Amino acid sequence: MGETTSGRMESGEKAELARAKVGPNEISNMLPAGGKQPDPPQPLPEDPPDGIQVYPATTNRTLERPIDYDRHPPTNGDHDPLWQNCGYYPEPIKDRHAVHSLDHGVVWITYQPDLPAAQVDELRSYGGERYVIVSPYPGQDAPVIATSWRVQLKLDGAEDTRLRQFVDQFRISEISPLSGNKCVGGVGRPE
């Protein structure tokens, strides 16, 4: 268990999140996307949604070769030199581009392709927000999964209120090495 600044003890994922920082092997000094100043990162939440999983720091190198990820959808790691543009995609996108966007502070909302249409429509609205990508993800083990750099939340559906909390608290997160570095000018044409 870890002690918080208020003196109370925390355990589990909240304590892990409280200790999270950009990893020593994660690059955080790249040129801003499009030559524009990055948006300022937001601090990690003190009261994140119940059920988050926090993963260890790895590396965030850009690679032009196949990349294997430990999780699906992936939460962090090496990625393609090009990031995925933010928005809603009706077809699956490539992990390697999405992970680059996560590196920029994006929240990636994925859903099982057989999710009811009404729930897909609800998720589609998130695609209009800054620093959010929404796409189907065949084979994932929960109906909806929200992912930011190193943090993931599995949900039973689009109506779960923890989804809104996750998006608001983890987009442009300070543990994303290149947080605030935009998600336009990359690959993909969202709807």
DAGILIN-V149679 format. One record per residue. N is the residue number from 1. RES is the residue in one small letter. SS is DSSP state (H for helix, E for strand, C for the rest). Layout:
n,res,ss
N,RES,SS
N,RES,SS
This chain:
n,res,ss
1,m,C
2,g,E
3,e,E
4,t,C
5,t,C
6,s,C
7,g,C
8,r,C
9,m,E
10,e,E
11,s,C
12,g,H
13,e,H
14,k,H
15,a,H
16,e,H
17,l,H
18,a,H
19,r,H
20,a,C
21,k,C
22,v,C
23,g,C
24,p,C
25,n,C
26,e,C
27,i,C
28,s,C
29,n,C
30,m,C
31,l,C
32,p,C
33,a,H
34,g,H
35,g,H
36,k,C
37,q,C
38,p,C
39,d,C
40,p,C
41,p,C
42,q,E
43,p,C
44,l,C
45,p,C
46,e,C
47,d,C
48,p,C
49,p,C
50,d,C
51,g,C
52,i,C
53,q,E
54,v,E
55,y,C
56,p,C
57,a,C
58,t,C
59,t,C
60,n,C
61,r,C
62,t,E
63,l,C
64,e,C
65,r,C
66,p,C
67,i,C
68,d,C
69,y,C
70,d,C
71,r,C
72,h,C
73,p,C
74,p,C
75,t,C
76,n,C
77,g,C
78,d,C
79,h,E
80,d,C
81,p,C
82,l,C
83,w,C
84,q,E
85,n,C
86,c,C
87,g,E
88,y,E
89,y,E
90,p,C
91,e,C
92,p,C
93,i,C
94,k,C
95,d,H
96,r,H
97,h,H
98,a,H
99,v,H
100,h,H
101,s,H
102,l,H
103,d,H
104,h,C
105,g,C
106,v,C
107,v,E
108,w,E
109,i,E
110,t,E
111,y,E
112,q,C
113,p,C
114,d,C
115,l,C
116,p,C
117,a,H
118,a,H
119,q,H
120,v,H
121,d,H
122,e,H
123,l,H
124,r,H
125,s,H
126,y,H
127,g,C
128,g,C
129,e,C
130,r,C
131,y,C
132,v,E
133,i,E
134,v,E
135,s,E
136,p,E
137,y,C
138,p,C
139,g,C
140,q,C
141,d,C
142,a,C
143,p,C
144,v,E
145,i,E
146,a,E
147,t,E
148,s,E
149,w,C
150,r,C
151,v,E
152,q,E
153,l,E
154,k,E
155,l,E
156,d,C
157,g,C
158,a,C
159,e,C
160,d,C
161,t,H
162,r,H
163,l,H
164,r,H
165,q,H
166,f,H
167,v,H
168,d,H
169,q,H
170,f,H
171,r,C
172,i,C
173,s,E
174,e,C
175,i,C
176,s,C
177,p,C
178,l,C
179,s,C
180,g,C
181,n,C
182,k,C
183,c,C
184,v,C
185,g,C
186,g,C
187,v,E
188,g,C
189,r,C
190,p,C
191,e,C
